[in-house]
Each structure stands twice: as C-alpha cells, then as structure tokens.
C-alpha cells in the first residue's frame, strides 16, 4: 500500500439522535421508475448540465513533476534516522523515568508521527503503568496523582487499547456527582487533558460528557482571559478540533512547530521528528509524481488487485459486492436528484438515511478491505460489507455532517440538494445558528457510537477500522474552516503545502 494511503489509514435541550436502526429504516431506495421520470424531466427541460465551477489544483502537473527532494534516497539521512531511533529507544527504556513523563513522551511520539517506530516499547510501558496504577483498573484514589496524570493516562491508555473506566474521574467530581469540582480551576493543564480525554467517551459514559462540558467552558474562559502564548496555542488548537478527531500525520507539522517552542523539548526527539518528517515528505512527493503520471506498478495496493492468482480467488465476491454497492450509490444519487428537481426538502431523518450511502463511505472502505494482506473473505465479513456494518456507516455520517456544516452555503449557491442544516431548519423552524449547533451535537453522538463500535467485536482488520475512523477525520480536517475541497480556501492550501511541498527548516 502506498505510504500516503497507509498514513491516512494508520459537537439546555438534548438533541434528537438518529440511531443506526433509524438510519437503516430511512434509507429505502428510490424506485427504479424515478430514473425514467428524471431522465424525461431533464430531457423535456433541455437544461444544460450545471457546473460546480470547481477551481483547478493550485499545484499543476508540471510543478508536481519538478519536485526533487532527496531525503528518502540518500543513505546519510536514512542512517541518521536509524541512529536516532535507537537513541530514543534508550530513553524509553529508562527505568528511572517517572510514569507521568513516560506518558508525556509516548504522547509526544504519537503526535510527532514517530510512534510507529516504537510500538513494542510503548506497549510494554503502558502495560506496566496500567497494572501498577490501580486507579486505571478500579476507582482507587486517582486524585492523589492529580487530574493531569489521570486524564493523560486515561486518554493514552484508551488510545492504545487498554480498558480504562470513566470511574477514574469520580474522585474529581463534587459530592452530588453532578459536575466536576470548582477547585480544579487552578489546574489549566489538567483541564486541557480532561477535555481531550472526554472525546474518547463511549455510549452510556455520562461522566465523560460532563467532563467535556465542564472543560470546554473553562478553557474557553481561559482563552478569553489570556494565558501564556504556548499554552493558549494548544488550547485554541484543541477547541478548534480535539486530538481524537484529528489525523496525526496531517498534524505532524503543527506539532513539530509547537514542540520546538517547548522549553522541555528533547533535542534527540526533535531531531528525529524533523528528519522523519523530511523523509516522509519526500516519499509523499514521489508518490504524487507517480500517481499524477500515473505509474501504478510502483504501488503494492494497486498491484495486488492486478495479481492474477489473487484476483481469481476473490473476483466473484468483490464483483458482486462492488456492483451492489455501486448500484446503491447510483440509486441514492438519483433520489437526491429527484429531491432537487421537484423542490422537495427531505426531513433530516430522510436525508441522513440516504446520506449513509450517497456519501460513498461504504464503497471507499470496502474496496480497501480487499487490498489488505490478511483480509477475510468469509461469508460473515462479506455480509457485513453488504449490509454496511455500523463502523462503515458511522464513518460516512461523520464525514457527511462535517461536509454539510462546512460546505452548505457554497453548494446551495451552485444548485445542490438541501443539506442537513437546511433539513433541520425546515423540520423545526430553527435558525441557521441553532441548526449548526444541532449538527455539532449529532457529530459528537456519531463519534460516541464510533468509539463504542471500535472496541466491540468486528469482522474486519484493525487497520480497516482505523481507516474508517480516519475517513471521518479527513472530513473534519477538510471542512473545518469552510469548503476546503470545492473552494480551496487559503487555510487548506497552507496545511497541504506544509505537509507536502514546503521544506521544513
């Protein structure tokens, strides 16, 4: 699999929720006859096909082919990276390091894009911390270690697959258990970690929902009051989008800059992070050059599909699945076209039910399944792909809501079907601001369900599940500041240029 693809894999009244069963009930396909009616309607009106007026890429073919960064080819850079990796392993193996420092180091490595070099060491350290600190297994005096340690440990352990209960936060709540203690306001770093930890909540975890509300309010107030520059940068970044909703490789440059400003940065880790970033950027550039030509023979993912023995073994199953999914996708598009040409505004439930297919998440993720080396081809797995397993549709719902919140005003101007925001406004007579807030509430609910599904039993490879989550994260990255796809605002240009093209000093 190409490295670029591999790293893409490796929000007073409670809002109403659309559960998986409701979405499925709402996703009845458009009758085949609507195709003929739509064709006849378009033919009769003799309308020219509408244009989205999408702009060409800022980086054209000639520019991409001119890229020539040598870091991934020169032995001196690769050898130095290996030397630094071994030195960082020695740091990780330092038995005298405090556990809170170990957690911070593991967290730094993750968001600097380096943790894949140290998976065994990280697993061993976290296993010891999880077993040594009983508060992570039962509610035993976590307050003695403080909010910062508990929140950081909870998040890092959960991210790496360890079972940690929300009850670790009970000791930080008031006597009634209705909110977190006001005295915690003196610990800004601890509350920032509590905020980040709260986004790993699963269904039924009300304490973590309280944690999110409490910490969000506190951090926003802190930002309004003004705190030191480095901490305020982290708070703003987290409030824009929490770590759990971000793709780490896309964030690597931001974290590099933030780490460089920290007084406690480790020079070896910083050097390794910068060097690895440069090497990976060079690899991405080479892949972009190959894809834009294209020369698919260099990509194992594409090459695997073309290998005859594998193709022979899976072609019938893949073909049947893909034909079914492409048929469903076409029908969902026709339904939206019928809504548009008839002037019909669907209910939010109707819209989201159809969107779970029209967003194309199942098509994208199921195709990836058959390119992975250890993918299963048994009936249960295929059925889950056919029936759109919860993980597949939740990924699409996150992507759909992020897209709609960011792009609705632009797409409606182009002449598109009403989006989730407008559907909710039509259902409830809500204002656009109220509707947008409701979409963010729904987004949090989908993530809660996704977090729950990702720790439940599923018939897929772990990398496929992570890819499904990352597809939702990609939508939140792309549409955070508006329509980063159709409009290509300066913010998205800066982020992509920083990742792919601009050399790191």
C-alpha positions in Angstrom: 0.0 0.0 0.0 1.3 3.4 -0.8 2.7 5.3 2.2 0.3 8.2 1.6 -2.7 5.9 1.8 -1.2 4.0 4.7 -0.9 7.1 6.9 -4.5 8.0 6.0 -5.4 4.6 7.4 -2.7 4.1 10.1 -20.3 18.6 18.6 -30.5 23.2 27.6 -32.3 20.6 25.3 -30.9 17.2 24.4 -30.6 16.8 20.6 -32.6 14.1 19.0 -30.5 11.2 17.8 -30.6 9.1 14.6 -29.5 5.6 15.7 -28.3 3.0 13.2 -31.8 1.3 13.1 -33.5 4.6 12.3 -31.0 5.4 9.6 -31.5 2.0 8.1 -35.3 2.4 8.1 -34.9 5.8 6.5 -32.7 4.6 3.7 -35.3 2.9 1.4 -34.1 3.1 -2.2 -35.7 5.2 -4.8 -38.0 3.2 -7.1 -36.4 2.4 -10.5 -39.2 4.3 -12.2 -37.8 7.5 -10.8 -34.8 7.1 -13.2 -37.1 7.3 -16.2 -39.1 10.2 -14.8 -35.9 12.1 -14.0 -34.5 11.4 -17.5 -37.7 12.5 -19.1 -37.9 15.7 -16.9 -34.3 16.6 -17.8 -34.8 15.9 -21.5 -38.0 18.0 -21.6 -36.4 21.0 -19.9 -33.4 20.8 -22.2 -31.3 22.2 -19.4 -27.5 22.5 -19.8 -25.7 20.4 -17.2 -24.9 22.6 -14.1 -21.3 23.3 -13.3 -19.9 23.3 -9.8 -17.2 25.8 -11.0 -14.5 23.9 -9.1 -11.1 25.5 -9.4 -8.1 23.6 -10.8 -5.5 22.4 -8.4 -3.1 25.0 -7.2 -0.2 22.6 -7.9 -0.3 21.6 -11.5 1.3 18.6 -13.2 4.5 20.4 -14.2 5.0 21.6 -10.6 4.5 18.2 -9.1 6.9 16.6 -11.6 9.5 19.2 -10.8 9.7 18.1 -7.1 13.0 16.6 -6.3 13.6 16.2 -2.5 16.4 13.7 -1.9 15.8 12.8 1.8 14.2 9.4 1.1 17.0 8.2 -1.2 20.2 9.5 0.5 21.8 6.9 2.8 23.2 9.5 5.2 19.6 10.6 6.1 18.3 7.1 6.5 21.3 6.0 8.6 21.0 9.0 10.8 17.3 8.3 11.3 18.1 4.7 12.4 20.8 6.1 14.9 18.2 8.4 16.4 15.6 5.7 16.7 18.0 3.6 18.7 18.8 6.5 21.0 15.2 7.3 21.6 14.6 3.6 22.4 17.2 4.0 25.1 15.2 7.0 26.5 12.0 4.9 26.5 13.8 2.1 28.3 15.0 4.3 31.1 13.5 2.6 34.2 14.0 5.7 36.4 11.7 7.9 34.4 8.6 9.0 36.2 5.4 7.5 34.9 3.9 10.9 34.0 7.0 11.7 32.0 6.6 8.3 30.2 3.1 9.1 29.3 4.1 12.6 28.0 6.9 11.0 26.0 4.5 8.5 24.4 2.0 11.2 23.6 4.7 13.4 22.1 5.9 10.5 19.9 2.4 9.8 18.7 1.6 13.3 17.6 5.0 13.9 16.1 4.3 11.0 13.9 7.0 8.8 15.4 5.2 6.2 17.5 5.2 3.6 14.7 9.0 3.1 15.4 8.4 2.2 19.0 5.3 0.1 19.2 6.8 -2.7 21.3 8.4 -0.3 23.8 5.2 1.7 24.1 3.1 -1.4 24.7 5.4 -2.6 27.4 5.5 0.8 29.2 1.7 1.3 29.1 1.1 -2.3 30.2 3.2 -1.6 33.3 1.5 1.7 34.0 -1.9 0.1 33.6 -1.1 -2.7 36.1 0.9 -0.6 38.5 -1.6 2.2 39.0 -4.8 0.5 40.3 -6.8 3.6 39.7 -6.8 2.7 36.0 -8.5 -0.6 36.8 -10.7 0.5 39.7 -11.7 3.8 41.3 -8.9 3.9 43.8 -7.6 7.3 44.9 -6.7 8.8 41.5 -6.9 12.2 43.0 -3.6 11.5 44.7 -1.9 11.5 41.3 -3.8 14.6 40.2 -6.2 15.5 37.3 -3.4 15.9 34.8 -1.9 12.5 35.3 -5.2 10.7 35.5 -6.6 12.4 32.3 -3.4 12.0 30.3 -3.2 8.3 31.4 -6.8 7.6 30.6 -6.5 9.0 27.1 -3.2 7.4 26.2 -4.2 4.0 27.6 -7.5 4.0 25.8 -5.9 5.1 22.6 -3.7 2.1 22.8 -6.4 -0.4 23.5 -6.3 -0.7 27.3 -9.5 -1.0 29.2 -9.9 2.1 31.5 -13.3 3.1 33.1 -14.7 6.6 33.3 -14.9 6.0 37.0 -11.3 7.1 37.3 -12.7 10.6 37.3 -15.3 10.1 40.1 -12.9 11.5 42.7 -12.7 14.8 40.8 -16.5 15.4 40.9 -18.5 17.2 43.6 -20.3 15.4 46.4 -23.6 15.2 44.3 -21.7 13.8 41.4 -23.4 16.4 39.2 -20.3 18.2 38.0 -16.6 18.5 38.4 -15.1 20.3 41.4 -14.7 24.1 41.0 -11.4 23.9 42.8 -9.9 22.2 39.6 -9.9 25.7 38.0 -6.3 26.1 39.3 -5.1 23.3 37.0 -5.2 24.5 33.4 -3.0 21.8 32.0 -5.1 19.2 33.9 -8.4 20.5 32.5 -6.9 20.6 29.0 -6.1 16.9 29.3 -9.6 16.3 30.8 -11.0 18.0 27.7 -9.0 15.8 25.3 -9.8 12.6 27.3 -13.6 13.4 27.2 -13.7 12.8 23.4 -12.9 9.1 23.8 -16.2 8.6 25.5 -18.5 5.7 24.6 -22.2 5.2 24.9 -23.5 5.5 28.4 -20.5 7.3 29.8 -22.2 10.4 31.3 -19.2 11.4 33.4 -17.2 12.0 30.3 -20.0 14.0 28.8 -19.9 16.2 32.0 -16.2 16.4 31.6 -16.5 17.7 28.1 -19.0 20.4 29.0 -17.0 21.5 32.1 -13.6 21.6 30.4 -14.9 23.3 27.3 -16.4 26.1 29.3 -13.3 26.5 31.4 -10.9 26.5 28.5 -12.9 29.0 26.5 -12.9 31.3 29.5 -9.2 30.9 29.9 -8.6 31.7 26.3 -10.8 34.8 26.6 -8.9 35.9 29.7 -5.5 35.4 28.1 -2.9 32.8 29.1 0.8 32.4 28.2 1.3 32.1 24.4 2.4 28.5 24.2 -0.5 27.2 26.3 -3.0 29.4 24.6 -1.9 28.0 21.2 -2.6 24.5 22.5 -6.0 25.4 24.0 -7.1 27.1 20.7 -6.0 24.2 18.7 -7.9 21.7 20.9 -11.1 23.8 21.0 -11.0 24.0 17.2 -10.8 20.3 16.9 -9.8 17.8 19.7 -6.9 15.4 19.2 -9.1 12.4 18.8 -10.8 14.0 15.8 -7.5 14.8 14.0 -5.3 12.8 11.6 -1.9 12.7 13.2 0.3 12.7 10.1 -1.6 15.8 8.7 -1.0 17.4 12.1 2.7 16.5 12.2 4.0 19.9 11.1 1.8 21.8 13.5 3.1 19.6 16.4 6.6 20.0 15.2 6.3 23.7 15.5 4.6 23.5 18.8 7.2 21.1 20.2 10.0 23.3 19.0 8.7 26.1 21.2 8.5 24.0 24.4 11.2 24.6 27.0 11.2 20.9 27.9 11.7 19.5 24.3 14.2 16.7 23.9 16.8 17.6 21.3 17.1 14.0 20.1 13.4 13.5 19.7 13.1 16.8 17.9 15.9 16.0 15.5 14.3 12.6 14.8 10.9 14.2 14.2 12.3 16.8 11.8 14.3 14.2 9.9 11.5 11.7 9.7 9.1 14.5 8.5 11.5 15.4 5.7 11.9 11.8 4.7 8.2 11.2 4.7 7.6 14.4 2.7 10.0 13.2 0.1 8.2 9.9 -0.2 4.8 11.7 -0.5 6.2 13.8 -3.2 7.5 10.8 -5.2 4.1 9.1 -4.8 2.3 12.3 -6.0 4.6 12.3 -9.1 3.9 8.7 -9.8 0.1 9.0 -9.3 -0.1 12.1 -11.5 1.5 10.3 -14.4 0.3 7.5 -13.4 2.6 4.6 -12.9 0.6 2.1 -10.8 3.2 -0.6 -11.0 5.0 1.0 -8.1 2.1 0.7 -5.7 1.6 -2.6 -3.9 -2.1 -1.8 -3.2 -2.9 -1.4 -6.9 -0.5 -4.1 -7.9 -2.2 -6.6 -5.5 -5.5 -6.1 -7.2 -3.9 -6.8 -10.5 -2.2 -10.0 -9.4 -3.9 -12.8 -11.3 -4.0 -15.5 -8.6 -5.4 -13.2 -6.0 -7.9 -11.7 -8.5 -9.1 -15.1 -9.5 -9.7 -16.1 -5.8 -11.8 -13.0 -4.9 -13.1 -11.6 -8.1 -16.6 -13.1 -7.8 -17.1 -11.9 -4.3 -15.6 -8.5 -5.0 -17.5 -8.0 -8.2 -20.9 -8.9 -6.6 -20.2 -6.6 -3.6 -19.0 -3.7 -5.8 -21.8 -4.0 -8.2 -24.3 -4.0 -5.3 -22.7 -1.0 -3.7 -22.4 1.0 -6.9 -26.0 0.3 -7.7 -27.0 1.5 -4.2 -24.8 4.6 -4.7 -26.4 5.4 -8.0 -29.9 5.0 -6.6 -29.0 7.3 -3.7 -27.8 9.9 -6.2 -31.0 9.6 -8.2 -33.0 10.1 -5.1 -31.1 13.4 -4.3 -31.6 14.5 -7.9 -35.3 13.8 -7.7 -35.5 15.9 -4.5 -33.6 18.7 -6.2 -35.7 18.8 -9.4 -39.0 18.5 -7.6 -38.0 21.2 -5.0 -38.6 18.7 -2.2 -36.9 19.3 1.2 -36.5 15.9 2.9 -36.8 15.5 6.7 -33.4 15.3 8.5 -34.1 11.6 9.0 -34.8 11.0 5.3 -31.7 13.0 4.3 -29.3 11.2 6.7 -30.8 7.8 5.8 -29.9 8.4 2.2 -26.6 10.0 3.0 -25.2 6.9 4.6 -25.0 5.6 1.1 -24.6 8.7 -1.1 -21.5 9.8 0.9 -19.8 6.8 -0.6 -18.1 5.8 2.6 -19.0 2.0 2.3 -17.7 2.0 -1.3 -14.4 3.5 -0.3 -13.7 1.4 2.8 -14.9 -1.9 1.4 -12.6 -1.5 -1.6 -9.7 -1.1 0.9 -10.7 -4.3 2.6 -9.8 -6.4 -0.4 -6.4 -4.9 -0.7 -5.1 -5.7 2.8 -2.8 -8.7 3.2 -4.8 -10.6 5.9 -8.4 -9.7 4.8 -11.0 -12.3 5.4 -13.3 -13.4 2.5 -15.7 -15.5 4.6 -19.5 -15.0 4.3 -19.8 -13.1 7.6 -17.3 -10.5 6.5 -18.8 -10.1 3.1 -22.3 -9.8 4.6 -21.1 -7.0 6.9 -19.8 -5.2 3.9 -23.0 -5.7 2.0 -25.2 -4.6 4.9 -23.0 -1.6 5.8 -21.6 -2.6 9.2 -22.0 0.2 11.9 -18.4 1.2 11.5 -18.9 1.8 7.8 -22.0 4.0 8.1 -20.7 5.9 11.2 -17.6 6.9 9.3 -19.9 8.2 6.5 -22.2 10.1 8.9 -19.2 11.9 10.5 -17.9 12.8 7.0 -21.4 13.9 5.8 -22.1 16.2 8.8 -18.6 17.8 8.7 -19.1 18.3 4.9 -22.5 19.8 5.3 -21.6 22.2 8.1 -18.6 23.4 6.1 -19.9 23.5 2.5 -23.7 24.1 2.7 -23.7 27.8 1.7 -21.3 27.1 -1.2 -23.1 24.1 -2.5 -26.6 25.6 -2.3 -25.3 28.5 -4.4 -24.1 26.0 -7.0 -27.5 24.5 -7.1 -27.4 21.4 -4.9 -29.9 19.5 -2.8 -30.7 20.9 0.6 -28.2 19.9 3.3 -28.6 18.6 6.8 -28.6 22.1 8.2 -31.5 23.2 5.9 -33.4 20.0 6.5 -33.3 20.5 10.3 -34.3 24.2 9.9 -37.3 23.1 7.8 -38.2 20.4 10.3 -38.1 22.6 13.4 -38.1 26.3 12.2 -34.7 26.6 13.9 -32.3 29.4 13.0 -29.2 28.5 10.9 -27.1 29.0 14.1 -29.3 26.7 16.1 -29.3 24.1 13.3 -25.5 24.2 13.0 -25.2 23.7 16.8 -27.6 20.7 16.4 -25.3 19.3 13.7 -22.3 19.5 16.0 -24.3 17.7 18.7 -25.1 15.0 16.2 -21.5 14.8 15.2 -20.5 14.2 18.8 -23.1 11.4 19.1 -21.8 9.7 15.9 -18.3 9.8 17.4 -19.6 8.3 20.6 -21.1 5.5 18.7 -17.9 5.1 16.6 -15.8 4.9 19.7 -18.1 2.2 21.1 -18.1 0.3 17.8 -14.3 0.4 17.6 -13.9 -1.5 20.9 -16.7 -4.0 20.1 -16.3 -7.2 18.1 -16.0 -6.6 14.3 -15.1 -8.9 11.4 -12.5 -6.6 9.8 -8.8 -6.0 10.2 -7.9 -3.3 12.8 -6.3 -1.2 10.0 -9.6 -1.1 8.1 -11.4 0.1 11.2 -8.8 2.8 11.7 -9.2 3.8 8.1 -12.9 4.1 8.6 -12.4 6.5 11.5 -9.8 8.4 9.6 -12.2 8.9 6.7 -14.4 10.8 9.1 -11.4 12.7 10.5 -10.5 13.6 6.9 -13.8 15.3 6.5 -13.4 17.3 9.7 -9.9 18.4 8.6 -11.1 19.3 5.1 -14.2 21.3 6.2 -13.1 22.8 9.5 -12.7 26.3 8.1 -15.3 26.0 5.3 -15.3 24.2 2.0 -11.7 23.0 1.8 -12.5 20.9 -1.3 -14.7 22.9 -3.6 -13.5 26.4 -2.7 -9.9 25.6 -1.6 -9.5 28.4 0.8 -6.1 29.7 1.9 -6.2 27.7 5.1 -6.3 24.3 3.4 -3.7 25.5 0.9 -1.3 26.3 3.8 -1.9 23.0 5.5 -1.4 20.9 2.4 1.6 22.9 1.3 3.2 22.5 4.8 2.7 18.7 4.7 3.6 18.0 1.1 5.7 20.8 -0.5 7.3 23.4 1.8 10.6 22.2 3.2 10.9 22.2 7.0 13.8 24.4 8.0 
